[in-house]
Amino acid sequence: MTLQPYGPEKLDEFALNLLDLAAIMRKMANESRERGVTDLALHDKKAQYWYGNLSNWVHKVQSDLEVRILQSRAKRRAKTAGL
């Protein structure tokens, strides 16, 4: 695995892609509700597995970002204090 740099733009792009998928799922939910399809059978084991991994990854990335923010803040404070 190679670490890839993610800036705000790439994080936004990733989030927007996820929102696109969520919008498709919401549209399918509304269509099935409107058309009375209440028993659509899906193989969801793999999707649930991916979702779990993605959720764990997002929480780890959030923690990593919080650490980087604290480090950046400390570095700026050290500079202004002349350390």
Secondary structure by P-SEA (a helix, b strand, c coil): cbbbbbcaaaaaaaaaaaaaaaaaaaaaaaaaaaacccccccccaaaaaaaaaaaaaaaaaaaaaaaaaaaaaaaaaaaaacc
